[in-house]
Amino acid sequence: MTAVEILCIGRELLTGRTADTNGPWLARRVTDLGGRVTRLGILDDDPGAIAGEIRAALARTPALLLTAGGLGPTADDRTAAALAAALGVPLTLDATARRLVAARYAALAEAGAVADAALTPTREKMAWLPAGAEALPNPVGAAPAIRCLRPPTTLVALPGVPAEMQACFDAHVAAPLAAAAGSAVLLEREAVTECGDESVLAPFLEVVRQEFPDLYLKSRPESFGRQVRITVTASGAGREAGAVAARLEGALARLRALLTAGATPPSGDG
């Protein structure tokens, strides 16, 4: 599957004062489109730290690297500078980005949302991109998204405001990602077991994992108790939804059969 890494940027996310919603939203969308999220991180508004994480991600060669946040007009919006540092290129005033920002503020001024349309230095800051990058229109806000190509990885920096991030992802990332994934589907099924102790369930679950190595199985205990029943989730990906669904149902049926056969866990050799 197409490997995707996600970096969400903002000190407010690390202090606990703001809950990160961008990361989970992006992870769900990427997965639904057939990609596989291999890493999801939260970073401070520090250009050195951001650049270091980007360089480390490029070394792992994911097909797609997404960042969310740090593209706005304030001094702590430093993602563009960090991208430039990570790629070893200068920041340049991009003509396309400048036109996009100017057009947005002209529309906002006409609508009475801002006092004037002047392209002030803080507004123009959003048009400074890494040399060679592509400015992507923001359907909702002022800061353009940024696309950089470093084969085999495509980097896309998205705005941090959730509505803007989502709109930019859907406009510029969703279709190429789906095409790269080749219409892969990810399905999930779950079963509630007649077992309230995860330590008892674990050996049976391991047998199923060995027999269905292409699937991911996860038990989800919530508490202990005689009335507790542990839910097991099975997920898998493939080109044919019917075949994936059959594998998932087969794995859960096998688990039920093992649990029904007796309370003694199977041996480690399966």
C-alpha positions, 0 to 999 in steps of 0.5 A, a space after each residue: 500500500 502507499 506509505 504516508 507520513 503525517 506531521 501536525 505542527 503547533 506548540 499548542 498541540 503539545 501543551 494539551 491546550 488544543 486537542 489535535 483533530 487534524 492528525 486523526 482526520 488525515 489518518 482516516 482520509 488517507 486510509 479510506 483512500 487506500 493509503 497506509 499511514 506509517 507515522 503520525 507525529 506532533 511537533 513544536 513550532 521550531 524550524 530546526 525540529 520541523 526540518 529535522 523531522 522532514 529530513 528523517 521522513 524523506 530518508 524513509 522514502 514514503 510516497 507522501 509526506 503531509 504536514 498540517 499547520 504553520 503556514 499563516 502570517 504570524 511569526 510562529 508560522 514557520 513551516 515554509 522556512 523549515 521545508 526550505 531548510 530540509 530541502 536545502 533550498 532558499 525561501 523565495 517570493 512565489 508569484 503564484 502564491 502572491 497572486 493567490 494571497 492578494 486575490 483572497 484579501 481582495 475578496 475578504 475586503 469586498 465582503 467586509 471581512 477585513 478592513 482593506 486588501 493591502 498586501 502587507 508584509 505579514 500577508 505577503 509572508 504567506 507567499 514565500 515558499 521553498 524554491 521550486 515548490 508549487 503554490 496550491 490554492 486554498 479554497 477556504 483561507 488565505 495561506 496557499 498549501 505547498 507541494 514539493 517533489 523529492 522523488 520518490 516522496 511528494 511533500 504537501 504542506 497544508 494549513 493548520 485551520 481544520 476547515 482549510 486543511 480539509 478543503 486543501 486535502 480534498 482539492 489537491 491530495 485526495 485524487 492523486 493519493 487514490 490514483 497512486 493507491 490503485 483503488 485499494 480498499 481497507 475493510 474492518 470487522 469486529 466481533 464481541 468474544 465470550 471472554 473477559 480476560 485479555 490474557 486468556 484471549 491472547 494465545 487464541 488471538 496469536 493462532 489466528 494472527 499466524 493463520 491470517 498474517 495479512 490481517 491486523 487483529 486487535 483486542 480492545 479490553 475496557 475493564 475486568 469483570 465476569 460480565 465483560 466481553 472483549 471486542 476484537 477488531 480485524 482489518 485488512 486491505 486489498 484490491 477486491 472488497 469481497 475477497 478482503 471481507 471474506 478473509 476478515 470473516 474467516 479470521 473472526 470465525 476461526 477465533 470464535 471456533 478456537 474459543 468455543 472449543 475449550 477454555 485451555 489456550 492452545 500451545 505456542 506452536 499453533 
